[in-house]
Amino acid sequence: MTNTYYISPEKLTFKAIFNISRGNRQIALSKEAEQRIVKCRAYLDKKMATHKEPIYGINTGFGALYDKFISSDDLGKLQENLVKSHACGSGDEAPQEIVKLMLLLKVQSLSYGHSGVQLATVNRLIDMFNKDVIPVVYQLGSLGASGDLAPLAHMSLPLLGLGEVYFKGERKKSKEALSHFGWEPLQLQSKEGLALLNGTQFMGAYGVHSLLKLFRLSELADIIGAISLDAFDGRIEPFMDRLHRIRHHKGQIQTAERFRILLVDSELINQYKKHVQDPYSFRCIPQVHGASKDSINYVASVFSNEINAVTDNPTIFPDEDIIVSGGNFHGQPLALALDNMAIAAAELGSISERRTYQLLHGRRDLPPFLVANPGLNSGFMIPQYTAASIVNQNKQLCTPASVDTIESSQGQEDHVSMGANAATKAYRVVYNLERILAIELFNASQALDFRRPKKSSVKIEEFISEYRSKVPFVEEDKIMHDEMEKSIQFLREVKYELPDALIPGI
């Protein structure tokens, strides 16, 4: 694998983003992308030299100030003022890995040659990505239309030698980082500020990051659910293929197949059962996990389109001699998908917490609260409280952002998506899901050990063996927080194998 990924009109995939992020790979423009950017800029320069009529955002003001004409001498200043005035972010900082992904997605969007930017501007964004000069961006401030204005303004300030960045582990003024590399602040030309600020890359970066994590957590939810099912002495009949084929939902069919594969050679799943039925949190795993899988794949299809799209405004078509002001910056497709993602992740967490709860009852020959000497020891009583608390927070975070809109810019921007708030909420839900699943694994592994000497399947026993090397069986009460944190870290690091056909994602 080459250490450089070339940005081109070819489709940017989730796999490529994963490899770029995890492999610390460099990025560069392909020759075709360079040619498209240069061609579009040359067209715009020629157009502005001869065209005297107003063109929104190029020789006019912005938003409700669209009717204010700007002289050709002030076009560069107009774009610089735009970046400075729109840097109005507030609240907590966006994580640096999200901001770095914003840089990548902005370069991809500009590479199609419909934005009118200078080649030098795109190359500076690439330099910042490659050298880990990460702008300070704030989470609050975007309405999700006209794109992610405030976050993208903060991302763009360092191009002008303004704002702050993280560099070599320290937060510092952008000028210091620029001087380290001998970079001069850029002089923006007509249209460039709008090209940088109009776009969905804040929503996009949060969404892609959350999706990449959720793909993995969806797989782990099945593995951990299978451990809980076996530890609870559950039945395999509800996972029968023909049962799910007659309902037709792909995720449901896929989940049932995965459980059959995971548990095929388990002593526990194949032993005689006294009970004829399991609670819903076990019996309906294919229906619940499967519905979330289908939602996750829908969300992935939306984001696959968006990260390969031109989302600034106005849009330039050099070959057709057209400059059109439209609304590709509107985040409604992402806002709806992000709210859907949050709900899908929250439901995986909700049913996980219910399985944890069922394991603690002292039923089916398991000791109350999964401890050998209950009373003197509280055992696993309170980790379930923690899971329930997190599930409750997820329910609150799943209140949709996308159904709201608040008028802005004197009514010119009278319907907005609120997709940025949907994005930051979904991110929190996904990370909460990881915590809930870690708690279920903590409980399920303890319950499984009470079934000894009987064993689960080879795949499950290998998974549990690796887990036990990090988190031992709990003999008596200890500080459970520490074990839970080790469980979370285990989920982030563990390697596992599932058949390729059963791995989600687009």
N, C-alpha and C positions, 0 to 999 in steps of 0.2 A: 504494500500500500504506500503510494506516494504521500509525503507529508504535507502536500499542498492540494487544497480543493479549489477547483476553478469554477467561479461563479459564471453561469451561462444561461441562455434561455431554456436549457434543458430543465426538467422538473427537479426541484429541490425536494428530497424525500426526508421522512423522519429518520430513516436509517443513516442518511448522510449527516444530518444534524447531530444525531447521537454520536457518530464517529468523530465528527469535528470537535464536539464538546469534550468527549471523554478522552480522545486521543491528543488533545491540545494541538490540533492541526492548524496550519496557516491557511489563509484564503487569498485568492487573487482573481482578477478578472480574466476571462477567456478573451481571445482576440475578437471573437464575434461580439461579445458584450462591449468591449472597448469601442469598436467601430459603431455600434448602435448609439452609444452615449455621445460620441464625438459628432456623429451625423445629426442627431437631434439638437445638440447645442449650436451647431453651425446653422441649421435651419432657423432656430429661434433668433440668433443674432442677425441673420439676413432679414428676417421678418420684421424685427424691431427697427431696423435701419430704414425701412420703407413704409411701415404701417403706422398710421397716425391715429387710428381709431382706438378706443379703450378696449383692452383685453384684461379680463378680471385677474387681479393678483399680480399681473406682470407690469402694467403701467396704471393700476388703480389701487385704491386702498382695499382693506380686507373686511369681510363680513358686512355689517351694515354700512361700512365706509366704501362700498364698491363703486359709488358714483363720484368719488374724489379722484380726479386725474392727477398722475404723477409725471413730472417732466423726465426726460431721458437722462438728465444729469443726476437725478436722485434715485434711479432705479436700484442701484447697489445699496444705497443707504436705506431704502425702503425695506429690503430683505434683511439687512442687519437689525433694523429696528424691530422687525417682526419677531426675530429669534429672541431678542432681549425682552421685549414686552410680553411675550407669551411664556416666559420661564417663570411660571406662577405656581409651581408644585408645592405641596405641603405634606405634612405627616411623616410617617416612617419612610426610610429609603427603600427603594426597590433592591432586592438582592443583586449582588454583582453578576452572578451567572445569568440573571434575567436581562440585565442591561447589556451584557456582552452579546446575548442572543438578539437583542434589539438591533445592535450594530449589524449583525449578519443579515437579518431580515430586511433592514433598510437598504443595504447594498444590493440584495437580491431584487428588491422592488425597483430600484433605480437602474438596474442593469438592462432592462428591456428597451431602453431608449425612447421612452414616452414622457420623460419628466423634464428635460431641458437643462440638466445640471452639467457643470464642468466635470471633465474627467478627473481633474485634480481634487475635486470635492469628494468624489467616490473613493479615490485612492487614499485620501486622508482617513476616511472612515475605516478602510481596510487596514491602514497602518495602525490605527488605534486598536482594532481588534487583534492584530497580530502581535503587538507589543504590550498587550494587556493594560492599555490606558483606558480605564473604565470610568465614564462620566458618572457623577452623582445625580441620580434621578429619584424623584419622590413619588410615592404611590398615589397620592391624591391630587386631583386637578383636571383629569380628563373626563369629558362627557361622552367620549366614544363617537364623536362627530362634531366638528370637522376633523375626524381622525383623533389621534392622541396628542393634541396640540401641546399641552403643558409638559408631559413627559418627554416628548420628542424635542421640545425646545431645550430642555436641560441636557438631553443627549447631544444636541448640536452646539451648545455654547462653546465647548472646547475647540471647535473648528475655528472660532473667532478669537481664541486665546482667552475666553471668559469662562466663568463658572469654576467648578471643582471636579477633580478626578481622583480615583484611587490608582496609585502606581507604586509598585514594589511594596505593597502592604500598607501604604500610608495614604491618608487623605491630604491632598495638597491643591494649591491653585493650578489651574490648567496651564498657565504660562510656564510654570516650573517644569512640568512634564514636557511641554513643547520644546523648551530650550534644551532639555536633556538630549533630545534627538536632533536639534538644529532645525526644528520645524517652525516656519513662519505662520502667523495667523492668516487664514484665507480671506480674500476679498470676495464676498458673494456677488454674483451677477444677477440679472433679472431672473425672476421665477424661482431661484434656488432656495430661498427661505421657505417658500410654500412647499416645494418638493420635499424638503426635509421634515417639515412639521405636519403637513397633511399626510396621513397614513395611519395604518392600524398596527404598527409594529410593537407598541406597548401591550395591547391586547394579545397580539399574535405571539409575542415572546412568552408571556405568562401562560397562554393556552398550550403552546407546544411543549414547554417545560413540564407543565402539569400532565399533559397527555403521555409524555415519555415515562413519567413516574407511574401514571395510572395503568399503562399497559402492563408494567411489571407487577403492580399491586393486585391487579385483576387475576393474574396467574397465581400469585401467592395466596390470594383469598381462596382459590380452589384447593391448593395444597393444604393450607391450614384447616379449611373446612373438612377435608378428607380425614385429617388427623383427629379432629373433634368428633366426626361421625364414628370412626373406629373406637375412639376412647369412650364414647357414649354407648357403645355396643349397638350402633344403629344398623338399619337394614339397607341392603343394596337394591332391593326391588324397585323403589321409586326412581332409580337411575337407568332402568331398562330402556333400550334404544327405541323400541316400537312405541312405547308410551309417548315419547317426545316427538317422534316423527308425525304422529297424527295431529299435533298442534302446530307444527311447521316452523316455529321460530328458531332461527339459526343459532343464536346464542344459547338457547335452552338445550338444543340438540348437542351443541359443542360442549357445554358444561357437563352434561350427563356422560358423554363419551370420556371426558377427561377423568371423571371420578371412577369410571369403570377401569380405566387404564391404571390409575394410581393405586387402586385397591384390589387388583385382580388376584393376587396371590396372598392376601391377608388371611391369617388364621382367624382373626377376630371377626372380620366381615362375613366369613363363611361358616361361623359356628351357629349352633341352634339358638334361636331367639324365643324367649318366653313372651315377649310383647309383640303385638301384631301391627303396631303403628308407631311412628316417631313424631315428635312435635314438628310444626311447620318449619322451624329454623333449620331442621335437618332434612325433612321430607321434601321441602319446596326449594332446596338450594338450586336445582337447575332452572327453575322458573325465575327466581330472584337474581341470582348471579348472571343468568343468561340475558335477562332484560337489561341489566347494566352493561353487559358486553355489547349488546346491540346498540345501546345509546352511545357508548364509547366509540364504536366504529362509525356511527353517524357523525359524531363530533370530529373525529379524525378526518373524515371526508371533507367537512367544511374547512378545516384548517389546512388541509392539503391544497385546496383551491386557493386559500387566502395567501399563504406564504409564497405562492407562485403568481401573484397578481400585482398589477399596478394600481396603487390605492391613493395616489396624490391627486391634486387638482390645481389648475386646469390640466387637461391631458392633451398631449401633442402627438399628432400623426403626420410626421414629415412627408411621407410618400403621398398622402392625400391632400397636403396643404391645409390641414384642419387643426385648429386649437379650440377645444370645447371645454366649457365649464360644466361639470357634472357632479356626481355624488358618490364616487367610488370609495371615498374615505369613510362613508357611513358604516358604523360597526354593527348594524342590526344582525347580520348573519352570525357574527361572532358572539354577540351578546346572548342571543337565543341558545346557541350551542354551548356557551360557557355555563349558563344556568342549568342546561340539561346535564352537562358534565358533573356539576356539583351535586345534583340530585342522584345521578348514577353512582357516584363515589360514596355519597352519604348512605345510600341503601346497602351497599356492600358492608359498610361499617355498622349499620343498624342490625342487620341479621347476624353479623359476627358477634356483636355484644349479646344478642339473645342466646347464641350457642354457648358463650362463656357462662351466662347465667344458668343455663340448664345443667352444665357440668358440676355446679356447686351444690345441688340440692341433696346430695346423699342418696340418689336413686341408682338403680341398676348396679348395686354392689360397689359404688364409689363412696368414699367417706365424705361426710359433710365438709364443705369448703376445702376439699382436696388436701387434707392434712391428717396425719396418722393419729394425732392426739388433740382433737378439737375441744375447745373450752379453754384449756391452758394456752392453746395456739389459735389465733384467728385465721391463720392460713391464707387462703386466696379470697377471703371475703371482700377486702377493700379494693383490690385491683379491678373488680367488676364495677365498683362504685365509680372509679376513675373512667372506665370505658363508658359507663352510662352518662357521666358528665360530658364527655367529649361528643357522644352521640347527640346529646341535647344541644350542644353548641353548633354542631353541623346542621341540625334542623333549622336553627335560627339563621345560619349563613345561607341556607337554601331558599330563603325568601327571594324571589327573582328580582334582579336589578333591571332586566330588559323590559318590564312592563311599565316602567316609569319614564317620563320625559319632563324636562323643565326648559322653558323657553329661554333663549339667550340671544345676544347680539341684536337687541332691539327688534326681535321677532324675525330677523332674517334666518336665524338658525332655530326654528320653532319646534323641531322634533329631533331628539338625540337618542342614542342607543343605551347609554350608561354601561356600555360594554366593559370599560376599564374597571368599574366597580365589580361587575360580574367576574372579571378575570382574577382580581385579587381575592375575592371570596372563594372562588373555585380552588385556587392555589391553597388556601388555608384548609379547605375541606379535604383535599387530597392528602396533605400532610397529617391531618387528624386521622384519616383512614389508616395510614401507616401505624399510628400509635394504637389504634383499636385492634388491628390485626396482630400486632406484637403482643398485646395483652391476651388475645385469644390463644396464640401459640404458647405463651407462658403457662396458661391454664391447661390447654389440651395436652401438652407434653407431660405435665404433672399427672393428669388423669390417666394417660396412656401407661405410665410407669406403674400405676396401681393394677394394671391388667397382667403384669408379668406373672409367670414366664411366657404367656402367650404373646405372639408378635403380630404386628401389622405387616404390610407388604414390604418387599425389598426396597422399593423407592421411598416409602415413608420412613422406614427404619434408618436408611442412609441419611435422610434429611434430619431426623431426630438425633442421630448420633453426632452429626456436625453441630447441631444446636446445643447438645449437652456438653460439648467441648467449650462452649462459651457461657452457658447458663445451667448450673447443676440442679439436680432434684432438690426440692426444699424439704428438709427434714423437720425443721422447727422455725418459728417466726424469725424473720430477718428484715432488713430494710428493703422493702419490695421495689421501691423506686429504682434502686441501682440495678436490680435484675431486669426490670422493665426497660430501662435505658439500654442495657446490653442486648435485649431482645430486639429493640428498634434497630440498633446498629447491625445486628445479625441479618435482619431483613434487607438492609441496604447492601450487604456484602455477599450474601450467600449465592452460590452458583447452583443451578438446577437445570434439568433437561426435561423438556416436554416435546412431543412430536411436532414437527414443523407446521403441520396442517392445523394444529391447535393453538398456535401463537397468534394473538390478535394484532391488529395494526394494519395500516395501509401504506 
